[in-house]
Amino acid sequence: MKSIYLDYNATTPIDPAVGDAMLPFIHKHFGNPSSGHEYGLATKKAIDQARQQVADMAGCLPEEIIFTSGGSEANNFAIKGTAHVLHHKGNHIITSAVEHPAVTEVCRYLENHGFEITYLTVDEFGLVDVRQVEEAITPQTILITIMHANNEVGTIEPIVEISELARRNNIQMHSDCAQSVGKIPVTVDKLGVDMLSIAGHKLYAPKGIGALYVRTGIELEKQMHGADHEMNRRAGTENVLEIVGLGKACEMVKQNLASYHDYMQKTRDRLEFALKEKLPSIKINGHPVMRLPNTASISFPGLEANKILAELSEVAASAGAACHSDQINVSSVLEAMLVPLDYAMGTVRFSTGRHTTIEEIDRAVQAILRVVEKM
Ligand SMILES: Cc1ncc(COP(=O)(O)O)c(C=O)c1O
């Protein structure tokens, strides 16, 4: 029997309806969207529709959506694109200590190229303090990039307040929304951001597709040079098949977000309640309220996450720390949250999804209890 998949924050399967929407673009519609004949017009129309679907979900104009190869490229584009185009204004960027490597490593790269980066600390729940953002702003600050929701513990950051600060100080604001889209409402005007990253494979679209929202008027230097695709902002013949998939996935999110949210929360809460009842010493990481509905980062004190997962063959989840022969690598997120070492070492992230069943949760709970009690 296949293990129970509780790793939807790592990736999601392609939703059957998304797959159906993509099928005609595998064999039938293969034209280059830049071609003026009927083959090209068919794929151009499909891209236009997908751009509209993504824009409808994000509450923006279609021409403000640039398709990318995923969340990492969208983050690279937003951060490097701002850094390069606004270098004459300043060289300071504010980010947080709990970002995904697709933000942190871009910032580290820029640090080696003359930029100064402030990595804001977080509290025990993984929350960025808005006052600290304000204190970090200098006349040199050109960009604030803070994630909407954390991939490991699910904490939702105060993006509305941070965007407000950015706007008042005339600083560009970007948010990595790879984990929040499809789980909680993500609309550009409510959040107040200038740029926002989307990763298709976290919302039941394929891997290798994503998008960057860029508010009209925002300056951004091109990263991929070539022909004038994507409103002349990102060159390369469009990934039509996957763009169609992302469009459909976004349409589904717009139509069904509330039910997706409630269902994921029901399954996640069932898992947490059942484990907490039987194992009162476990600790649930992340903010008690401001947290993604599907994410359960659970610390089993005194145990090692990799050993738990090795024993737990019935469940597919991920570890928050890895112990090697003579050293322990705790995730930078748990480290930033100052989770004590004996808790951090035993941290497993379970994340539920649209297709998780109650029966799977109950089986997973039994399997986890069996392993933890044995260990
Ligand atoms: C918060 C966050 N940002 C960015 C990414 C990277 O997205 P992609 O895998 O599409 O490059 C991920 C994926 O794990 C993520 O969780």
The ligand as a Gaussian input file, in Angstrom:
#p B3LYP/6-31G(d) Opt

LIG

0 1
 C        7.835000      29.714000       0.363000
 C        8.395000      29.170000      -0.904000
 N        8.950000      30.002000      -1.794000
 C        9.447000      29.580000      -2.957000
 C        9.437000      28.243000      -3.299000
 C       10.060000      27.809000      -4.580000
 O        9.110000      27.584000      -5.575000
 P        9.489000      26.691000      -6.863000
 O        9.692000      25.306000      -6.342000
 O        8.292000      26.799000      -7.762000
 O       10.696000      27.279000      -7.468000
 C        8.864000      27.328000      -2.395000
 C        8.863000      25.878000      -2.703000
 O        9.213000      25.055000      -1.867000
 C        8.332000      27.805000      -1.178000
 O        7.775000      26.982000      -0.278000

